[in-house]
């Protein structure tokens, strides 16, 4: 097994319809094949309290919520997630694979909702205490492809139901984040056939594992 004083933190990002769920399984299996002790979690959620907040944010479209209130709920869930799940796992030497993290907040609440990025950064500093992912895979699709795929899954959640202008703003913000953080955020073209995407995913993960081992 790979053991370090601190585990590694891998996050997966992407707009709706990018295929994150499918690719998360590939990432997890690749890590386990390499002998990595990994736990998988998600945001919003990851804890019983966080999952209750997730239901409010994603699935209660009958309840109106102000953008700043939505932001605070997400960071509240994140604070619990970090304290209860993520930090203890990393401190014990385990790796954490997380479906979305703070990049999603910048994309959805910042880009999509128009909340000040400075406000998000302030809450990030308070809640995360310098905790950042070691690697982020960003699965990128154009808006129309993403919408089509998301609709094929069935009933849309609050974010999947948004208009294309919202979704384009989310995508744009994700790509801006990737441009500013090229060492951490690796953009993967998720429009391509599944086999090609999975090949790239395995290459990225195995290269990251090699880098960690070499350190």
Secondary structure, DSSP 8 states (H G I E B T S, - for coil): ----SS--EEEEEE-TTS-HHHHHHHHHHHHHHTT--EEEEESS-SSHHHHHHHIIIII-TTS---HHHHHHHHHHHHHHHIIIIIHHHHHTT-EEEEE--HHHHIIIIIIIT---HHHHHHHHHHHHTT---SEEEEEE--HHHHHHHHHHTSS--TTTTS-HHHHHHHHHHHHHHHHH-TTTEEEEETTS-HHHHHHHHHHHHHHHHHHHHH-
